[in-house]
């Protein structure tokens, strides 16, 4: 559960940054995926952990 909390915290920090840039909070959704959606599995090296520490931003409508 530790990775989920860290993931959510990271996503929420980006959400807060975007809000400070003037984007309405109703237009932003932050979701922490934690260990549910890894790029690299299993994580064996620090490089693998680094690849899984990411934030993905999806634009739904411009």
N, CA, C and O of each residue as an XYZ file, in Angstrom:
248
protein
N       0.822     -1.193      0.000
C       0.000      0.000      0.000
C       0.867      1.259      0.000
O       0.391      2.339     -0.348
N       2.121      1.127      0.383
C       3.034      2.263      0.413
C       3.187      2.886     -0.969
O       3.193      4.111     -1.091
N       3.312      2.067     -2.013
C       3.498      2.603     -3.355
C       2.246      3.316     -3.848
O       2.343      4.277     -4.611
N       1.079      2.859     -3.424
C      -0.157      3.540     -3.830
C      -0.196      4.938     -3.250
O      -0.523      5.891     -3.956
N       0.135      5.077     -1.957
C       0.114      6.395     -1.330
C       1.118      7.334     -1.986
O       0.812      8.505     -2.209
N       2.297      6.841     -2.294
C       3.304      7.656     -2.959
C       2.828      8.050     -4.353
O       3.018      9.192     -4.773
N       2.224      7.134     -5.057
C       1.713      7.390     -6.391
C       0.615      8.446     -6.354
O       0.597      9.355     -7.184
N      -0.291      8.331     -5.405
C      -1.376      9.301     -5.273
C      -0.817     10.671     -4.912
O      -1.277     11.683     -5.440
N       0.155     10.717     -4.030
C       0.771     11.979     -3.629
C       1.433     12.651     -4.817
O       1.316     13.864     -4.989
N       2.126     11.876     -5.638
C       2.788     12.409     -6.832
C       1.750     12.964     -7.814
O       1.919     14.063     -8.342
N       0.701     12.218     -8.051
C      -0.348     12.671     -8.973
C      -1.042     13.922     -8.444
O      -1.353     14.833     -9.211
N      -1.280     13.965     -7.151
C      -1.947     15.115     -6.557
C      -1.060     16.361     -6.623
O      -1.573     17.467     -6.789
N       0.245     16.202     -6.499
C       1.167     17.335     -6.606
C       1.094     17.946     -8.005
O       1.127     19.168     -8.155
N       0.996     17.097     -9.024
C       0.870     17.596    -10.404
C      -0.466     18.308    -10.572
O      -0.540     19.350    -11.223
N      -1.514     17.754     -9.992
C      -2.848     18.378    -10.060
C      -2.803     19.768     -9.436
O      -3.327     20.722    -10.011
N      -2.191     19.889     -8.280
C      -2.087     21.186     -7.613
C      -1.263     22.175     -8.444
O      -1.592     23.359     -8.505
N      -0.202     21.693     -9.077
C       0.597     22.552     -9.948
C      -0.253     23.076    -11.101
O      -0.217     24.268    -11.404
N      -1.014     22.198    -11.744
C      -1.846     22.623    -12.874
C      -2.914     23.618    -12.435
O      -3.232     24.552    -13.172
N      -3.464     23.426    -11.251
C      -4.444     24.376    -10.718
C      -3.808     25.749    -10.512
O      -4.432     26.771    -10.796
N      -2.575     25.778    -10.021
C      -1.870     27.052     -9.819
C      -1.563     27.735    -11.151
O      -1.361     28.948    -11.201
N      -1.528     26.954    -12.224
C      -1.296     27.512    -13.556
C      -2.588     28.032    -14.182
O      -2.568     28.547    -15.300
N      -3.710     27.901    -13.473
C      -4.975     28.458    -13.938
C      -5.972     27.467    -14.497
O      -7.022     27.873    -14.997
N      -5.680     26.195    -14.429
C      -6.619     25.192    -14.929
C      -7.619     24.872    -13.813
O      -7.227     24.594    -12.680
N      -8.899     24.914    -14.142
C      -9.949     24.673    -13.146
C      -9.846     23.262    -12.582
O      -9.627     22.300    -13.318
N     -10.005     23.153    -11.281
C      -9.885     21.847    -10.621
C     -10.936     20.856    -11.107
O     -10.725     19.646    -11.025
N     -12.057     21.347    -11.607
C     -13.101     20.453    -12.125
C     -12.683     19.781    -13.431
O     -13.301     18.808    -13.860
N     -11.630     20.307    -14.059
C     -11.147     19.742    -15.326
C     -10.006     18.767    -15.139
O      -9.502     18.208    -16.113
N      -9.585     18.553    -13.887
C      -8.418     17.715    -13.609
C      -8.813     16.552    -12.720
O      -9.531     16.723    -11.735
N      -8.344     15.380    -13.072
C      -8.555     14.193    -12.241
C      -7.197     13.566    -11.966
O      -6.448     13.259    -12.894
N      -6.886     13.380    -10.699
C      -5.615     12.760    -10.314
C      -5.892     11.366     -9.775
O      -6.740     11.185     -8.901
N      -5.179     10.393    -10.298
C      -5.338      9.005     -9.862
C      -3.969      8.407     -9.610
O      -3.085      8.477    -10.464
N      -3.798      7.826     -8.453
C      -2.557      7.117     -8.144
C      -2.744      5.640     -8.461
O      -3.678      5.002     -7.974
N      -1.861      5.112     -9.270
C      -1.993      3.711     -9.669
C      -1.111      2.772     -8.851
O      -1.350      1.565     -8.805
N      -0.090      3.336     -8.204
C       0.787      2.500     -7.394
C       1.371      1.358     -8.188
O       1.939      1.581     -9.256
N       1.249      0.166     -7.706
C       1.816     -1.015     -8.345
C       0.878     -1.640     -9.387
O       1.197     -2.693     -9.939
N      -0.258     -1.018     -9.661
C      -1.260     -1.620    -10.539
C      -0.931     -1.518    -12.032
O      -1.460     -2.284    -12.837
N      -0.062     -0.577    -12.399
C       0.200     -0.352    -13.821
C       1.694     -0.096    -14.079
O       2.057      0.976    -14.562
N       2.552     -1.055    -13.765
C       3.995     -0.826    -13.932
C       4.422     -0.881    -15.400
O       3.834     -1.611    -16.199
N       5.445     -0.106    -15.743
C       6.056     -0.182    -17.063
C       7.007     -1.370    -17.086
O       7.075     -2.109    -18.068
N       7.742     -1.542    -15.987
C       8.711     -2.632    -15.868
C       8.282     -3.540    -14.716
O       8.075     -3.079    -13.594
N       8.154     -4.819    -15.004
C       7.823     -5.788    -13.959
C       8.542     -7.083    -14.266
O       8.477     -7.540    -15.407
N       9.200     -7.680    -13.352
C       9.408     -7.238    -11.970
C      10.511     -6.186    -11.902
O      11.381     -6.122    -12.771
N      10.460     -5.374    -10.869
C      11.475     -4.349    -10.649
C      12.687     -5.005     -9.995
O      12.618     -5.453     -8.850
N      13.767     -5.057    -10.713
C      14.971     -5.705    -10.196
C      16.103     -4.717     -9.930
O      16.906     -4.927     -9.021
N      16.174     -3.657    -10.706
C      17.259     -2.686    -10.575
C      16.661     -1.307    -10.290
O      15.465     -1.083    -10.477
N      17.502     -0.406     -9.844
C      17.049      0.965     -9.582
C      16.477      1.594    -10.850
O      15.535      2.383    -10.775
N      17.030      1.257    -12.003
C      16.506      1.772    -13.271
C      15.048      1.371    -13.471
O      14.252      2.155    -13.988
N      14.698      0.159    -13.064
C      13.318     -0.312    -13.176
C      12.398      0.507    -12.278
O      11.302      0.894    -12.685
N      12.849      0.766    -11.063
C      12.051      1.575    -10.140
C      11.857      2.984    -10.701
O      10.778      3.566    -10.587
N      12.915      3.522    -11.306
C      12.837      4.869    -11.867
C      11.835      4.937    -13.016
O      11.106      5.920    -13.146
N      11.796      3.908    -13.842
C      10.847      3.890    -14.958
C       9.405      3.816    -14.471
O       8.496      4.335    -15.119
N       9.205      3.176    -13.340
C       7.848      3.058    -12.803
C       7.425      4.288    -12.008
O       6.239      4.453    -11.719
N       8.367      5.149    -11.650
C       8.040      6.408    -10.978
C       7.737      7.434    -12.048
O       8.639      8.118    -12.531
N       6.500      7.543    -12.414
C       6.154      8.425    -13.516
C       4.781      9.037    -13.299
O       3.996      8.580    -12.468
N       4.519     10.065    -14.054
C       3.200     10.684    -14.092
C       2.796     10.708    -15.554
O       3.559     11.160    -16.408
N       1.607     10.226    -15.839
C       1.096     10.264    -17.200
C      -0.042     11.267    -17.239
O      -0.925     11.253    -16.382
N      -0.016     12.134    -18.236
C      -1.073     13.121    -18.399
C      -1.796     12.802    -19.697
O      -1.183     12.677    -20.757
N      -3.100     12.675    -19.593
C      -3.929     12.348    -20.750
C      -4.857     13.527    -21.014
O      -5.643     13.914    -20.150
N      -4.760     14.094    -22.212
C      -5.667     15.173    -22.600
C      -6.889     14.554    -23.255
O      -6.778     13.841    -24.253
N      -8.046     14.831    -22.691
C      -9.270     14.271    -23.243
C      -9.919     15.202    -24.246
O     -10.536     14.756    -25.214
N      -9.777     16.504    -24.009
C     -10.388     17.464    -24.909
C      -9.595     18.761    -24.848
O      -9.196     19.196    -23.767
N      -9.370     19.366    -25.975
C      -8.607     20.614    -26.007
C      -9.530     21.799    -26.097
O      -9.068     22.939    -26.135
